[in-house]
Amino acid sequence: MTSMRSGRKGARLGQHFLTGAWAARSLAQAVNVRPNETILEIGPGKGALTKELLATGAHVIAIEKDRALVEKLSQTFAQEISEGRLRLVEDDVRNFEPGSSKLEARSYVLAANIPYYITGEIIRQFLETTAQPRAMALLVQKEVAERIVARDHKESILSLSVKAYGSPKIVAKVSRGNFSPPPSVDSAILLITNISKESFGDVAEDGFFKVVKTGFASKRKFLANNLAVVFGKDETLRALTACNLSSKVRAEDVPLEKWRGIARELS
């Protein structure tokens, strides 16, 4: 599958194709596709992951923006396309609307080897949409996956943004040798399940993220100091006290549930 497009010209946009069959199989199995579900694949590239996704018996919609690759995929999977099991969409996934392919909320799963430079953007796109996938299995840079699951127990805007919508976990680590040409970093399969917007409850999404982004405005400052810039000192201290948080706490040390509480107090 196409991945890690560096944005540089040449070498077909710096693509690194997945060659490790076990990794493609692990990613395909991770989404645990259910009967009558569709799998949306981002950047099928040469089809290594597409092959494994089709093996699950699910209907696959694959989005690829490279015309040359679309033409090759059309030949490689001519039979699956004629049988209606695979549909190729030539487009940039960032322009893709689930509704355009009749994908409703939780009626599909997403599987992808995401280009490194748009990892956050793609994850955000499909978590924020009203037509959210039921689950997402993504092959991303290992360090990014570890930051999302907060392996070091340090939260970030990225980790909180994912956890606010679902439950992330690392399924497997994939070394750089599983790609051709090999990238300069290792990857990991990140699985996000339990995706929904219900966890926001009575807190508006935009209000929650306004609080989180404000809280992380300056990593060197205490959370209270960052929040006070926008919400005022008195209101900030009242909110932290209500959530049983110290005025000396730092944003990275505050868990998701506490952030929800702060957002609720400041809304």
C-alpha angles and dihedrals in degrees: 000000000000113000149156096026102190094200091243119130120244132040086062093297094314094292122178113203122214110242102163104101092194090057092050090048093048091050092048091050093046094069088058092210117217129215113287093011123133123223116218110204123196117211105353092188107178094353105255092133093034089061092054093044091053089050089066088067093241127132108255129207110192122194117203126165097193107093094201090055092047089055092050092047090050088059097041094050099030092130095048090048093050090049090053093242094116132038121188119209117194103211146097107272089226087070093048121113115194090216091061088068094040092254111155128192112294092358093108144032128224124228122180150150093219122211103251096231094059099036096116093042094053094045090050092047094058097038094050098045118101088232096061120178117245090236140356127213111189134179103216140156108296094233091052092051090050091050092051094053089040095231089180091047089247114128126213136183088265096050093046091046090057097040091050088067105029151346115280126198137163111247099183143342117241118202122222090251089076091072135069114246092019115238122228094253139047124250138216136204108244117197120197116191137168089046115182144117094237093098091071089069110171093351116097115235094232091047092051093050092045089059093045095048091046091049092054095043092112119017091198093060129076115258091248092057093050094048093045091064090067106020102032129251098267095048091045094051090046091052094048092048091050088054094046093245127143120242085233096059120118123226095243091058096055115097124222097260091055090051089054089052093049091049090050092051094047097043 
